[in-house]
């Protein structure tokens, strides 16, 4: 493969990532509805910590830096909270 082929592969993976984030946000919309119907708070710090640890483990399993997994989880959580609070 040449450099352009590698870049095309990166572009394909980027599209997959964007699609996965979009699907995640669709689930966030359903969670928002559920929380509203059940009088629940938007933020659940225990759940957020579980997700952060989950990403740390997933990254470690893939031989990626754990702290970057935590960073990614924090970004996704921030996006979810913003969406649930209609800040998007």
BELTAQUI-V200663 format. One line per field, one symbol per residue. phi: phi as a letter, one per 30 degrees, with the letter a starting at -180 (. if undefined). burial: 1 if it has 9 or more other C-alpha atoms within 8 Angstrom, else 0. Layout:
phi = ???
burial = ???
//
This chain:
phi = .ceddddddedddedddddddddddddeeddeeedddcicddcbdddedddddededdddedhcdeddddeddddddedddeddchcc
burial = 0000010000000000000000001001100100100000010000010011101111110001110111011100100111110000
//
